[in-house]
Amino acid sequence: MDDLNADPGTPDIRSASRYLWWLTATQKRRVAIGALLSSTWMLMLTLQPYLLSRAVDDGLKAGRPRTVVGWTALILVAGLLNAGISMLRHRTMTRLRMDASFRTVRVVIRQSVRLGSALPRLVTSGEVVTIGIGDVGQIARTLTFVGPGIGSLVAIGTVAVLLLSVSPLLAAVVLIGVPLVSGVVAPLVGRLRDVEARYREKQGRLAARFEDMVGGLRVLNGLGGKETYAERYGRDSQELQADGYRVGAVTSWLQSFGVGLPTLFLAAVTWLAARMAADGDITVGQLVAVYGYVAVLVFPVQFLIESGQDISRGLVASARVVRFLALDPDTDTNGTAAPTGPAVLRDPDSGVEVEPGRLTVLASSRPEDSAAVVDRLGRFVDSAAEWGDRRISAVALAAVRADILVADNEAALFAGPLRDLLSGRHHRTDASLIGALEAAAALDVLRGLPDGLDSAIEAEGRNLSGGQRQRLRLARALAADPEVLLAVEPTSAVDAHTEAAMASGLRRARAGRTTLVTGVSPLLLDQADTVIHLVDGKVAATGRHRDLLHDHPGYRALVTRDEAGATAPAPRCAEEAVR
């Protein structure tokens, strides 16, 4: 793709082979040029033995030095010309492979964005990583066949025709021998495809397990599960290593045959031609030409064998990509419309009711219980949750996503300018973005960046602190200005002073809009219109923060532990729970 921002097109995902064909068909002109240059390059290789044979027969054998010089000059010119053609061929095929790589990356990224929040439920992160670091490159290498592969077939046919003019027997040997040589390795290609597929599947699962282990290392260490998980990872790594050895064994046999069989074929044909020259059936110059033709033939035969290996691996890689592209995020527009105005959100499983136009805080000693309520109300899981007078599962998912925004505490931060990070897919004015940053107590983050809203933010905000990342997540949610905002632990990673500013800014920015926040900080709870206390995932009390402190001992115990710093404080995030 010459323009990386261009539409990559609609891939054919009916099968792995059809996907490879789609990649080929998207750049027909480049494929045609690559095939033409590759065929010309290989044909020019066959020209050199012919010129050499003429130099021997017409010059050396006839005792004509000038003729030898003339043919030698032609050999030099042909070699230089072919070197130029080779460079053009290589450049064209490199562009073709890069186009295939970028096009695959683009369609995979587009599918990832399309899947959205459904992505973690449908595919492991290891699967996506394996596609990115392995499958994309293998698919690109497979497309090499359309250039030198076609050229190899042309070269084999040309050599057979040239040998026919020397000896029909030699031409028959070539026409029969080349398919036999290729047929010997065919079973190995099929075997490689099977072991490669198993290896890739296990590699994806192991990559996902490694990411989970690294991401939850502190939690695993705190719970005493690090050794058990590491032992399981080591066992799976050994199994993957064994599969890797199987792949390596088949690959080594293929590569050995790829080099050895064409060489043996060359020796056999050369021996036959030498016998014919000794018997006077062909001239010495023709013997030299036959050797040159068959020596040239070694390369295309070897390349065809390697191409079979690449195509086999490319089909395995394409199958994984096709499987990923076929995932359905269930974003169809079938279903009822969203409520026409502000409506109550209800979660029958817990008894939580979120009144429209109010700031509600969900407090629980177990953060996972609060997060589960948000998942149900945000329609991230199947549930009996209601939105106004209808089941939220009956509302078209597109309508739910348009009006209800779930702001997770670990939501991804994509690389790019701060302005784009905060705006998302909507256009926002600088004034509105600065207002969102102010409400999230993040103006100091903006001031600390060199280029203001144009400053580059690294992927996942790696150039920011944990508290800065959390405030930018809240600012992004506020800038989106959804009808309903469900925020999970938006202030868990900041100090008390910043938390007070964030709580006040959140209330001010969301005045009159339906907002549900989870947390147990008194600074946040004091800003709420309504506090809902959850015990074991069920509503235990509802009211204003100060009233609940006075009337409900269980709520008071939850909040004062956090406020007074008693011996067993309620954890504000999973990370703190294991420190």
Secondary structure, DSSP 8 states (H G I E B T S, - for coil): --STTS-------S-HHHHHHHHHHTTHHHHHHHHHHHHHHHHHHHHHHHHHHHIIIIIITTT-HHHHHHHHHHHHHHHHHHHHHHHHHHHHHHHHHHHHHHHHHHHHHHHHHHHGGGHHHHS-HHHHHHIIIIIHHHHHHHGGGGTHHHHHHHHHHHHHHHHHHH-HHHHHHHHHHHHHHHHHHHHHHHHHHHHHHHHHHHHHHHHHHHHHHHHTHHHHHHHT-HHHHHHHHHHHHHHHHHHHHHHHHHHHHHHHHHHHHHHHHHHHHHHHHHHHHHTTSS-HHHHHHHHHHHHHHHHHHHHHHHHHHHHHHHHHHHHHHHHHHT--------SB---SS---EEETTTTEEE-TTSEEEEEESSHHHHHHHHHHHTTSS----EETTEEGGGB-HHHHHHHEEEE-TT----SEEHHHHHHTTS---HHHHHHHHHHTT-HHHHHTSTTGGG-EE-GGGTTS-HHHHHHHHHHHHHHH--SEEEESSTTTTS-HHHHHHHHHHHHHHTTTSEEEEE---HHHHTT-SEEEEEETTEEEEEE-HHHHHHH-HHHHHHHHHHHHT-SS---SSHHHHT-
